[in-house]
């Protein structure tokens, strides 16, 4: 039996370096998992806080809408028309705070406000239309 480079039998006198043990990078993997866990925990806590504060954020945003409408009202808007809008809008905000206004209705109202303010002023007709849009929906 022949051994050596031309033979198909390996030479028993040649030593091979030992194979490195698996898991040599476990420290990196461990810290990656710890980091991902911390990021997930922060994200979950943030979402819970956002969910708890959603109504107050909504009320704040709606108050800004009322301020913009009042500031954008044309000079020919009467105090009675302004008060009618404020009253209707206050009822709208109360319904929104109690969860009785669906999100699509809020978006539709915001769209009407943006359309009314497109030219930089809100006419008496537009303010009356916004007051009507802020009122409760009675149909299906």
Secondary structure, DSSP 8 states (H G I E B T S, - for coil): ---STTSSS--TT--------TTTTHHHHHHHHHHHHHHHHHHHHHHHHHHHHHHHHHHHHHHHHHHHHHHHB-TT--HHHHHHHHHHHHHHHHHHHTT-S-HHHHHHHHHHHHHHTTTS-B-HHHHHHHHHHHS-----
